[in-house]
Amino acid sequence: MEHWFLFPGFDKVAHFSVFATLGFLTIAAFPKLKCFTFFQILMSFAVLTEILQDEMHMGRAMEFLDVVADTLGFLAGYALYRLLLNAIGRRRKIKGK
């Protein structure tokens, strides 16, 4: 049975959203993590989850575009964290004057 929210590409939106959240929370938990290390860790996780879902034979297959959606998601989460951090810092400087 199809649900109303299962539109074409829903899978990619879900991948993006989950990895954006994961990226945001990862950099929030480890703010001193270098960008390259952050990228390596989450890229490895994205690729490994795709490989594992293919190997488990549970109706899911490995897709390159899922890895692309994951990557864009965790980079968006990273960028959002940095933007919020900068906005908070600027706000504190204005209040402190």
C-alpha positions as CSV (number, residue, x, y, z in Angstrom):
1,M,0.0,0.0,0.0
2,E,1.4,3.4,-1.0
3,H,1.3,6.2,1.4
4,W,0.6,9.8,0.4
5,F,4.0,11.0,1.5
6,L,5.9,8.4,-0.6
7,F,6.6,10.5,-3.7
8,P,9.3,9.8,-6.2
9,G,12.6,10.7,-4.6
10,F,11.3,10.5,-1.0
11,D,14.1,8.1,-0.3
12,K,16.7,10.7,-1.2
13,V,14.9,13.3,1.0
14,A,15.0,10.9,3.9
15,H,18.7,10.2,3.4
16,F,19.5,13.9,3.2
17,S,17.4,14.7,6.3
18,V,18.8,11.9,8.5
19,F,22.4,12.7,7.5
20,A,21.9,16.4,8.0
21,T,20.7,15.7,11.5
22,L,23.6,13.3,12.0
23,G,26.1,15.9,10.7
24,F,24.7,18.6,12.9
25,L,24.7,16.5,16.0
26,T,28.2,15.1,15.3
27,I,29.8,18.5,15.0
28,A,27.8,19.8,17.9
29,A,29.1,17.0,20.1
30,F,32.7,17.3,18.8
31,P,33.1,21.0,17.9
32,K,36.9,20.7,17.7
33,L,36.7,18.0,15.1
34,K,38.6,19.1,11.9
35,C,36.4,19.5,8.8
36,F,38.4,16.8,6.9
37,T,38.1,14.3,9.8
38,F,34.4,15.0,10.1
39,F,34.0,14.4,6.3
40,Q,36.0,11.1,6.5
41,I,34.0,9.8,9.4
42,L,30.6,10.5,8.0
43,M,31.5,9.6,4.4
44,S,32.7,6.2,5.7
45,F,29.4,5.8,7.6
46,A,27.4,6.7,4.5
47,V,29.3,4.2,2.3
48,L,29.2,1.5,4.9
49,T,25.5,1.8,5.5
50,E,24.9,1.4,1.7
51,I,27.1,-1.6,1.5
52,L,25.5,-3.2,4.5
53,Q,21.9,-2.7,3.3
54,D,23.0,-4.3,0.0
55,E,24.6,-7.3,1.8
56,M,21.7,-7.9,4.1
57,H,19.3,-8.8,1.3
58,M,16.3,-7.2,3.0
59,G,14.8,-5.5,-0.1
60,R,17.2,-2.6,-0.1
61,A,19.9,-2.1,-2.7
62,M,23.1,-0.1,-2.7
63,E,22.6,3.2,-4.6
64,F,25.2,5.8,-5.5
65,L,22.6,8.6,-5.3
66,D,21.9,7.6,-1.7
67,V,25.5,8.2,-0.9
68,V,25.3,11.6,-2.7
69,A,22.2,12.5,-0.6
70,D,23.9,11.4,2.6
71,T,27.0,13.5,1.7
72,L,25.0,16.6,0.9
73,G,23.0,16.1,4.1
74,F,25.9,15.8,6.5
75,L,27.6,18.8,4.8
76,A,24.4,20.8,5.2
77,G,24.3,19.8,8.9
78,Y,27.9,20.9,9.3
79,A,27.2,24.2,7.5
80,L,24.1,24.9,9.6
81,Y,25.9,24.3,12.8
82,R,28.7,26.7,11.7
83,L,26.2,29.4,10.6
84,L,24.3,29.1,13.9
85,L,27.6,29.3,15.9
86,N,28.6,32.5,13.9
87,A,25.2,34.1,14.4
88,I,25.3,33.4,18.1
89,G,28.8,34.8,18.3
90,R,27.8,38.0,16.4
91,R,24.8,38.4,18.6
92,R,26.8,38.2,21.8
93,K,29.3,40.8,20.4
94,I,26.5,43.2,19.7
95,K,24.9,42.8,23.2
96,G,28.4,43.1,24.8
97,K,29.1,46.6,23.4
